[in-house]
Amino acid sequence: MIDVSQLKEHADVIGSDGVHVGTVDGVENGEIKLTKTDPAAGGLHHYIPVDFVQTIEGMTVRLDRPADDVKREWSTS
């Protein structure tokens, strides 16, 4: 289990394939809230489960699945 206190605002979120998914805005209700100003966000906040996180290394959050899979599963509410 990942220690969510290690998630830092503005950290880069990448899929297991090394592709950029978004930028951390914060954590809400067990989900990572991604910034809506990130080019990958399309002007919307997206939320991904904390359970997707494989590792946190400084300002990089690596997920346990490829970016395309994450984008199919993220929510906007």
C-alpha positions as CSV (number, residue, x, y, z in Angstrom):
1,M,0.0,0.0,0.0
2,I,1.3,3.4,-1.0
3,D,1.6,6.2,1.7
4,V,-0.6,8.9,0.2
5,S,1.3,11.5,2.2
6,Q,4.2,11.0,-0.2
7,L,2.0,12.3,-3.1
8,K,3.2,15.8,-3.8
9,E,1.3,18.6,-5.6
10,H,2.6,19.1,-9.1
11,A,4.2,15.6,-9.3
12,D,4.3,14.1,-12.7
13,V,2.0,11.0,-13.1
14,I,3.2,8.4,-15.7
15,G,1.8,5.1,-16.8
16,S,3.8,1.9,-16.6
17,D,4.7,2.5,-20.3
18,G,6.4,5.7,-19.4
19,V,3.8,7.9,-21.0
20,H,2.6,11.1,-19.2
21,V,-0.9,10.8,-17.7
22,G,-1.2,14.1,-15.8
23,T,0.0,16.2,-12.9
24,V,-1.0,15.8,-9.3
25,D,-3.3,18.5,-7.9
26,G,-4.1,16.7,-4.7
27,V,-5.8,13.7,-3.1
28,E,-9.5,13.5,-2.5
29,N,-11.6,10.6,-1.1
30,G,-8.9,8.0,-1.9
31,E,-8.3,9.3,-5.4
32,I,-5.6,11.3,-7.0
33,K,-7.0,14.5,-8.4
34,L,-5.1,15.6,-11.6
35,T,-4.8,19.3,-12.5
36,K,-7.1,20.5,-15.2
37,T,-4.5,22.8,-16.7
38,D,-2.3,19.8,-17.7
39,P,-2.2,19.4,-21.5
40,A,-3.5,15.8,-21.2
41,A,-6.5,16.9,-19.1
42,G,-8.6,18.7,-21.7
43,G,-9.5,21.4,-19.2
44,L,-11.1,19.0,-16.7
45,H,-10.0,17.6,-13.4
46,H,-9.6,13.8,-13.7
47,Y,-9.5,11.4,-10.8
48,I,-7.6,8.1,-10.6
49,P,-7.6,5.6,-7.7
50,V,-4.7,5.7,-5.4
51,D,-4.6,1.9,-5.9
52,F,-3.2,2.5,-9.4
53,V,0.1,3.8,-7.9
54,Q,3.0,1.5,-8.1
55,T,5.8,3.7,-6.9
56,I,6.4,7.3,-5.8
57,E,9.9,8.6,-6.5
58,G,10.3,12.2,-5.6
59,M,8.2,14.2,-8.0
60,T,7.3,11.2,-10.2
61,V,4.3,8.9,-9.6
62,R,4.5,5.7,-11.6
63,L,1.2,3.8,-12.1
64,D,0.8,0.0,-12.5
65,R,-0.9,0.2,-15.9
66,P,-0.3,1.9,-19.2
67,A,-1.4,5.5,-19.8
68,D,-4.1,4.5,-22.3
69,D,-5.7,2.1,-19.7
70,V,-5.6,4.8,-17.0
71,K,-7.3,7.3,-19.3
72,R,-10.1,4.8,-20.1
73,E,-10.7,4.3,-16.4
74,W,-10.3,7.8,-15.0
75,S,-13.4,9.8,-13.9
76,T,-14.2,13.5,-13.9
77,S,-16.3,13.6,-10.8
